[in-house]
């Protein structure tokens, strides 16, 4: 009898961890959904993806515990990109993160009456309330959230009012390209709500002489990315380019009726404002994130637009400890001083590295901000793992 019992225990130990450990499966592909946002005397369009990879058992355990198993990952897209662009990357963030939830919010460029909240500064308010709205719909509230303005904001005609019975979570902003600026601004504006931050091929580290300088560099990188059309990454390269074109064109086109309806002709230039915001330089003087204890910065080895060599990294194949330390002391001195976990990496890929090497980038991001779920990491590899560009 003892041998039988021992055999049963050993057999159970060898079974796949699908019930007791809540091992996940890839969720159905999330759909992009639209919201109407009213803020600063204007109404603009917003779009989002929400990936919730949690199993039924996980959801029940989260509810019983009163909090998620980790922070919700909020992914800010690059300039002009739509929520569904780079989907392999965001899906992997969801299924391999501790919380199992990733939100990708996008909105047209805010350009309301009060100039203080135009462009990125307005996005900080709008995108946070979109996140709060989506989480509230799923019985979740953000722990440590505090509004940055008393100005009223409505989602689909109603203000976001969190249910007191909701379970709690923190958030980790992750940004790609222009989204890297948004991620840092988000952590800066909502320090009580954020527990980590990651910036990928990020803007914000260079003092561009003018917008044209950045656009020229970006155009050159676009030609560089175009060479992927003849590789197995053709669909990712074309998708990123098409997403950029659609996103910028859509925002610009919608600014025309908005400018007439609001009697505000300057709105015709709101997409230009969005491009200008890509040139913003951030450091501790204007976007300190002193309270953030985990920061990850990743650059693409072949990215000619956001080139790590511009920021003091001389050897991209083997960055020296001195160069990396100088990078952190230049852009995040308060985090160096307070002993934050700082992770600097250069990974394979061009500016669209998260799209072409999604599995490598997703794992690196989650590892760096301590949000990787070990039971699910590596179970869902993307097909683009051997790219050396």
N, C-alpha and C positions, 0 to 999 in steps of 0.2 A: 504493500500500500504506500509506504514511504517513497519507493521508487516511482510509483505512478504519479503521486502528487508533485514530486520533484520534476518529473518529465513534463507535466502540464505547465508548471511555472516557467520552465525553460522555453517551452513552445510559445507561451504568451509573450515572453520577453523578445522572441524573434519575430513576432508579428509586426507588420507595418504600423507605425504610430498614427493611426487614422481616427481613433476614437478618444482614447484617454489623453493624448497630446494635442488633439484638435488640429491635426495636420491639414493644411489647406489644399484646395484645388484651384486652378485658374478660374476666376469668375467669368461670366458672360461679358463680352465686350461692352463697356459702358457707352452710353449715348450722350452726345452733346445736347445740353438743354439751355433754353434762353430765359433770361429774367429781365424785367424792367426796373431800373434803379432811378429813384428821384432824389436828388441831392444838389444843394447849392443852386436852386432855382432852375434846374434843368432835369430832363429825363433822358437817360441814355440806355443803350443795350448792354447787357452783360451775358456771358456764356460760361458754361462750366462742365467739367467732368467730375464725377465723384465715384471712386472705386472703393468698394467695401468688400474686402476679401475674407472677412471673418466667417468662420463656420457658425452654425447655429449654437453649438456648445460654447464657443468663444463669447458670443453675444450674451448668452445666459450668464456666463461666468463674470463678464464685465459688469452686467447689471447687478449681480449679487455683491460684487466688490465695490461698486459705486464709482468706478473709474475704468478707463481703457487700459490695456496692457502696455501701452507706450504712447508716445506723442503722435498726433495726427500730422502727416507729412503734407505740407502745402507747397505745390510746385508752381513757380512763376515762370511762364514761358518767355522766350526771347522776343525781340521787337517784331510786332506784326503777326506772330505765330498764333494759331488757333488752339483751343484746348486739346483737340485730338491729335495734334502733331506730336511726334516723338512718343507715340502711345506705348511702344514696347518698354521704354524706359519707365514711364509712369506706372504701368501695370506691374512691373517688377518691384518698384518702390512699394506698391500696395501689398502684394502678396508676400514680400520678404521683410516687411517692417513689423515691429512689435505691436503696433495698434491695428495693422491690417487696413488702414484707411489712408487714402491720398485724395486730395482735392486739387483740381486745376482750374482756378478762376481767371477769367479774362474779361475786360470791359473796354468799351470805346474810351478814347481819351477824354477825361473830364475837362470841361471848359465853361464852368458856370460863372455867375455874376461876380463872386468874390474871387479875385485872382490868386489869393493865398492857397486855394484848393484846386488849382488847375494842374493838369499833368500828373506827375507821379505823386505829388502831395495829396491830390484828390483820390488817386487810386488807393492810397493807404487806407483811407476811410471806407471807400466803396468795397474793396476786396475783402477787408475784414468783416464787414457786415454780410457779404455773400457767404463767407465761411461760417459765420455765426448762424445764418439762416439755414444753411444746409445741415449743419450739425444739430441744430435745434429740432429740425424735422425728423431727425433720427434719435432724439432723446439724449443729446449730448450738449454740454456747455463747456466753454473755455475757462479754465481755472486761471485767475489772475488778470482777466481782461478788464481794461479800463479805457473808455473812449478818449480820443484825442481832441474832440470838438463837441460842443453842445448843439451844433447845427443838425437839424432833423434829417434823417435819411430813411427812405422807405424802399422795401423790396416788394415788387408786385403790388404796390399801393398800401403796404402796411409796414409799420416799424417792427424791428426784430426784438421780441421780448422773450427771453429765455425762460423755460419752465423750471421752477425751483426743484422739481423732482428729477431733473436730468442728471445723468452721471457726468463726471468731470474728465477733462483732458487738458494737456498742454499741446502746443503746436511747435513744429520745426519747419521754418521757411527754407525752401531750397530753390535757387534761382539759376537760370541758364541765360548767358549773354546779358541783355538788358534786364532780364529777370533777376540777375545777381544783384543789381542795384536795388531792385524792389525787395529782395530777400533781406538785405542789410537794413534798408529803411524800415522794413516791417519789424525786425528785431529791435531796432532803435526806438520805434514809436510804441511798441507793445512789449516792453521788457518783462513785465510780470507774466505774460502769456507764453512767451517763447522759451524753449529750453535748449535750443541748439540752432545752428545755421550752416548752410552749405551754399557755396557759389561755384558755378561750373562755367568755364570759358567766359568769365564774367567781365562786364564793363565796370567802370568806376575806379579803376586803378591808374588811369593815365590822364594827364592834363592835356586834352586835345586843344590845338590852337584854334580850331573852328569846327563847325559841323561838317563842312566839306572834307576836312582831313579824315574824319572818321568814315564818312561815306565812301571816300576813295579807297580807304583800306578795306572796308567791307565789300566793295565791288570787286576788288582784287581777290579777296577770299572767296567770293561767289564764283569767280572763274576757276579758282582752285577746287572748290567743291564740285564744280561742273565736270571735272575729270572723272568723278565717281560714276558718271553716267555710263561709262564703259566698264564698270566693275560690278560685282555682285551686290554693291550697295546703291545701285541705280535708283531703286524705289525710294530709299530713305533720302537721297540727295534731291530727287525731283519733288518728293513730298515736302521737304523743308522749303524749297524754293517756291513751290505753289502755295504753301501755307502763308509765307511772307507776303506774296503778291496779293492773295485774297484778303488777308487781314488788313493790310495797309489800304488797299483799294476800298474795302468795305467801310472802314472808319472814315476815310476821306469822302466817300459818296454820301454817307449818312450825315456828314457835317453840313451839307448843302441845305437840305430842308430844315435842319436844326437851326441854322443861322437865320433863316427867314422867319421861322415860327417864334424865335426868341428875340427878333429884331437886334441880333448881335452879329454883324458881319465878320467880326474877328474870328468867329468859330470856324470859318473856312480854312484857317491855318492851324487847326488843332492837331492834325497829323504831323505837321512840322514841329509842333511843340513836343510831341512824343519822340521824334528823332533827336531833337535838341537835348531832351532829358537823358538820352543814351550817352551824352558826353560828360555827364556830371562826374566830378571827382569826389570820392568819399574817403574820409579817414576819421580819426577820433575827434577832429575839430568840428565836424558837422554831422557825424553819424556814429557816435560812440555806442558800442554794445557791451559795455563793461560787465553787465550782469549775465551775459551769455557764456556758459562754461564749456561749450563744445563748438568749435568752428572748423569747418573743412573747406579748403580752397583747392580746386582742381583745374588744370589747364590741359588743353589738347596738344600733343607733341608736334603736330603739323599745322596748328592754328596760326595763320598769318595775320589775323585780325586782332585777336586778344593774345598777343605773343608774350609769353612769360619773360622773354629776354628784355622786353621793355620795362620790366619791373625788377630788374637786377639779377635774374636767374641766368647765369652765363652758360652753363652746361645743361641742356634740356634732357640729356640721356642720364646724367648723374648729378643732380643739383647738389651743390655743396651745403653743408650744415650752416656755414657762415652766410651764404646767399639767402637761404631760407629764413634764418634768424633775422637778417636785415629786412626781409620782406615783412615779417610779422611786426617788427619794431617800427616800420614805416607806416603800416596801415592799421595795425591793431595793438598799439603800445599798451593800452590799459589792460588788454587781455593777456599780454605777456606778463605784465606786473602782477595780475591777480591769479596767475597759474592756471589759466584755462587750458583745456585739451585742444591743441592746435595741430591740425593735420594738413600738410601740403603735399600734393601729388601732381605728377605729370603723366597722363595716360595716353594710350594710342588714340589717334583720330585727329580730324580737323575741327573746325568750329562746330560741326554737327556731330561731334563725338558721342554725345548721349543718344543719338539716333542710330549711328552705325555700330557702336560698341555698347549697347544699352545694358547688357548684363554686367560688364566690367564697371561701368560708371555707377549703376544702381548699387552694387555691392560696396563700392568704395565710399559712396555717400553715406549709406546706412552704417557702415563700420565706423566712419569718422565721427558721426554724431551719436554713436551708441544706441542706435535704434534698429539694429538688425535682429531678426528672429532666427535664432540658430536652427530651430526645427524645420524652418521653411526655406532658409537660404540655400541656394544652389539647386533647388528642386525644379526650377522653371528657367533653365538656361535659354537665352535668346540665341538665334542662329549666327549672330555676328561676333564671334569670340576670337577670331584669328586675324583680324585686320591689324596690320602693322603700320599703317599710314600715320 
